[in-house]
């Protein structure tokens, strides 16, 4: 079975914005992201992006915009990302979906497709909903936040993706 790090996108792989990130020119990848991903890949982890993209349901951007941003991330990070799962739904705009975090269907699909061992896998996210989705499938979680004073369940905390990667590699 494979080990994996599931990655939320906005706030983890790129800087988040209040008005949505859907254009490549608006994607700001923080320092250390590429390095952290490459360290995880070298250690044998699959890297799978799992992201809510409610802007699609709101009509602000398209699925093609999401994939253009993913391809940009790939290029900037050395083509280490294995796949992306995104939820284009929002209950206030089109439909409810078990894909949408904090539900876990995106992770469940990836676990089934890639034969992933949850006991050896992690979820990196910046929001409680990311941690909840990870816990639902039995992976360990790292919340990426500069404020480490918000303990919640067994989540670990890191200031950024590079620190989160080092934490995971130290526990391997």
C-alpha positions as CSV (number, residue, x, y, z in Angstrom):
1,X,0.0,0.0,0.0
2,X,1.1,3.6,-0.7
3,X,1.6,6.4,1.8
4,X,0.3,9.8,0.9
5,X,0.1,13.4,2.0
6,X,-3.2,15.0,1.1
7,X,-2.9,18.7,0.5
8,X,-5.5,21.5,0.7
9,X,-4.6,24.1,-1.9
10,X,-5.5,27.6,-0.9
11,X,-3.6,28.6,2.3
12,X,-1.3,25.6,2.0
13,X,0.2,25.3,-1.5
14,X,-0.5,28.9,-2.4
15,X,-1.4,32.1,-0.5
16,X,-5.2,32.4,0.1
17,X,-7.2,35.4,-1.0
18,X,-10.6,36.6,0.1
19,X,-11.7,36.9,-3.6
20,X,-10.7,33.4,-4.7
21,X,-7.5,32.2,-6.5
22,X,-8.4,31.1,-10.0
23,X,-6.0,32.9,-12.3
24,X,-2.4,31.8,-12.6
25,X,-1.2,35.4,-12.3
26,X,-2.9,35.5,-8.8
27,X,-1.2,32.3,-7.5
28,X,1.5,33.2,-5.0
29,X,3.4,30.1,-3.9
30,X,5.1,30.7,-0.5
31,X,8.8,30.0,0.0
32,X,9.5,26.4,1.0
33,X,6.5,24.8,-0.7
34,X,8.4,23.3,-3.5
35,X,11.2,22.2,-1.2
36,X,8.8,20.6,1.3
37,X,6.9,18.8,-1.5
38,X,10.1,17.5,-3.0
39,X,11.3,16.2,0.4
40,X,8.1,14.3,0.9
41,X,8.2,12.9,-2.7
42,X,11.8,11.7,-2.1
43,X,10.7,10.0,1.1
44,X,8.1,8.0,-1.0
45,X,4.9,9.9,-0.3
46,X,2.2,10.4,-2.9
47,X,1.1,14.0,-3.0
48,X,-2.6,14.5,-3.8
49,X,-4.4,17.9,-3.7
50,X,-7.9,17.9,-2.3
51,X,-9.6,21.3,-2.6
52,X,-13.0,22.8,-2.3
53,X,-13.6,25.1,-5.3
54,X,-16.9,26.8,-4.5
55,X,-16.2,29.5,-7.0
56,X,-17.2,27.1,-9.8
57,X,-20.7,26.7,-8.2
58,X,-20.9,30.5,-7.8
59,X,-20.1,31.0,-11.5
60,X,-16.9,33.0,-10.8
61,X,-14.6,30.6,-12.6
62,X,-14.5,27.3,-14.4
63,X,-13.0,23.8,-14.0
64,X,-10.5,24.7,-16.7
65,X,-9.3,27.6,-14.5
66,X,-8.8,25.2,-11.6
67,X,-6.7,22.8,-13.8
68,X,-4.6,25.7,-15.2
69,X,-3.7,26.7,-11.6
70,X,-2.9,23.0,-10.9
71,X,-0.6,22.8,-13.9
72,X,1.1,26.0,-12.8
73,X,1.6,24.5,-9.3
74,X,3.1,21.4,-11.0
75,X,5.5,23.4,-13.0
76,X,6.6,25.6,-10.0
77,X,7.1,22.6,-7.7
78,X,9.0,20.2,-10.0
79,X,6.0,18.1,-11.2
80,X,5.8,16.2,-7.9
81,X,2.0,16.3,-7.4
82,X,0.3,13.0,-8.3
83,X,-3.3,14.1,-8.7
84,X,-5.9,16.7,-7.8
85,X,-9.4,16.2,-6.6
86,X,-11.7,19.2,-6.3
87,X,-15.2,19.8,-5.3
88,X,-17.1,22.2,-7.6
89,X,-20.2,22.2,-5.4
90,X,-21.6,24.5,-2.8
91,X,-24.9,23.9,-0.9
92,X,-26.0,27.5,-1.2
93,X,-25.4,27.7,-5.0
94,X,-26.0,24.4,-6.7
95,X,-26.0,21.2,-4.6
96,X,-24.7,19.5,-1.5
97,X,-21.9,17.0,-2.1
98,X,-20.0,14.5,0.0
99,X,-16.9,15.7,-2.0
100,X,-17.0,19.0,-0.1
101,X,-14.8,19.1,2.9
102,X,-15.4,18.6,5.8
103,X,-16.8,15.5,4.2
104,X,-14.2,13.0,2.9
105,X,-15.3,11.6,-0.4
106,X,-12.4,13.2,-2.3
107,X,-9.9,11.5,0.0
108,X,-11.9,8.2,-0.1
109,X,-11.8,8.2,-3.9
110,X,-8.0,8.8,-3.9
111,X,-7.5,6.1,-1.2
112,X,-9.3,3.6,-3.3
113,X,-7.8,4.6,-6.7
114,X,-4.2,4.6,-5.4
115,X,-4.3,1.9,-2.8
116,X,-3.3,4.3,0.0
117,X,-2.7,3.2,3.6
118,X,-4.5,5.8,5.9
119,X,-2.3,4.7,8.8
120,X,0.8,5.9,7.0
121,X,-0.8,9.0,5.5
122,X,-1.4,12.7,6.4
123,X,-3.7,15.6,5.6
124,X,-2.2,19.1,5.4
125,X,-4.7,21.9,5.6
126,X,-5.3,25.4,7.0
127,X,-8.9,25.0,8.1
128,X,-10.8,22.9,10.6
129,X,-12.8,21.4,7.7
130,X,-9.5,20.0,6.3
131,X,-8.7,18.3,9.6
132,X,-12.2,16.9,9.9
133,X,-12.0,15.4,6.4
134,X,-8.6,13.8,7.2
135,X,-9.8,12.4,10.5
136,X,-12.9,10.9,8.8
137,X,-10.6,8.6,6.7
138,X,-8.1,7.9,9.5
139,X,-5.1,9.9,8.4
140,X,-3.0,12.1,10.7
141,X,-3.4,15.8,10.3
142,X,-1.2,18.9,10.3
143,X,-2.9,22.2,10.5
144,X,-0.9,24.9,8.8
145,X,-1.3,28.1,10.7
146,X,0.9,30.8,12.2
147,X,-1.2,30.5,15.4
148,X,-0.3,27.3,17.1
149,X,-2.4,28.2,20.2
150,X,-5.6,26.5,18.8
151,X,-5.3,22.9,20.0
152,X,-7.9,20.6,18.6
153,X,-8.0,16.8,18.9
154,X,-4.7,15.2,17.8
155,X,-3.9,17.7,15.1
156,X,-0.3,18.7,14.8
157,X,0.5,22.3,13.9
158,X,3.1,23.9,11.6
159,X,3.7,27.5,10.4
160,X,4.0,26.5,6.8
161,X,4.3,23.5,4.4
162,X,8.0,23.1,4.8
163,X,7.7,22.9,8.6
164,X,4.8,20.4,8.2
165,X,6.9,18.3,5.8
166,X,9.8,18.2,8.3
167,X,7.4,17.2,11.1
168,X,6.1,14.3,9.0
169,X,9.5,13.1,7.9
170,X,10.7,13.2,11.5
171,X,7.9,10.9,12.5
172,X,8.4,8.5,9.7
